[in-house]
Amino acid sequence: MFAIRPVVANATTRSVGCQHRNYATLKEIQLRLKSVRSIAKITKSMKMIASTKMTRAQKTMEIARTFGSTQTALFTNADTKPTEEGTTLIITVSSDRGLCGGIHSSVSKASRKHVQEKPNSQVVVLGDKAKAQLSRTIRNNIRLSFNQIGKATPTYTEACAIADTILNEKIEFDQAIIVYNYFKSVISYEADTIPVFSESTFSKSGNFDAYEVEDDVLENLHEFALANSIYWGLAEGHASEMASKRSAMENATKNAGEMIDKLTLTYNRGRQAVITSELIDIITGASAI
């Protein structure tokens, strides 16, 4: 009897210590499960909001694309081409919000590529996200930047305000390249460009004589083309951003669900181990008696 008691006491002590560790681990897993479930609810809600905004953004994008493609067709039919020695203005269309995949990185990368081809180009950035990325490499080329963009569906009034600011700052250019995200589908987008030409460049077009355009009308056409192209880029970029955000939140919700399943399995195994350990203690104690 005296030989058995110390052994039983040591086994019980080790078992109790193991129980305490398991209980602590189970409590940590419970807290983690609660946190992940809360994150999953948030990402699911953000996905639903992005889906609603994407539908609205697509309608705006289709209208802007119609006017924008018509304007691009004008320059194409007039055979307008930029001069090799002309100045270039790069307008990068982005937004201020994140949590939407690599949508800002795509336009930033395309803008840097254009600046590498033409180092003397001036850059106008729409959105803080692209500004932060471009400031690391081409800070000296950035002439203007705009923020508070992308909070809601873009409007033509915003595009006109941006165009007026650019023209009032006396930023001279022969060709403007608007870098934006072209909306291909709900799960696909790519960086693309919209060309805009100055009055002098357009007047030197090969088929310019086919259009009876007066000087004052030509100036108004230049202002309208710039504002209309910016609006097209904003609308396309906003639709792409909402689609990308929807996909990002869907993936986040899916990953959270997988993590919840793994944590639940781990919790159930730990709980079963605690129950088994308690049963062993009861049986061992009963056998000792």
Protein Blocks (a to p, Z undefined) as FASTA:
>chain_A
ZZmmmmmmmmmmmmmmmmmmmmmmmmmmmmmmmmmmmmmmmmmmmmmmmmmmmmmmmmmm
mmmmmmmmmmmmmmmmnopacdfkbccdddddddfbeheojmlmmmmmmmmmmmmmmmmb
ccddedjklmmmmmmmmmmmpmbdcehihkaccdfklmmmmmmmmmmnopacfbdcdddd
ddfblmbccddddddddfklmmmpmklmmpccdfklmmmmmmmmmmmmmmmmmmmmmmmm
mmmmmmmmmmmmmmmmmmmmmmmmmmmmmmmmmmmmmmmmmmmmmmmZZ
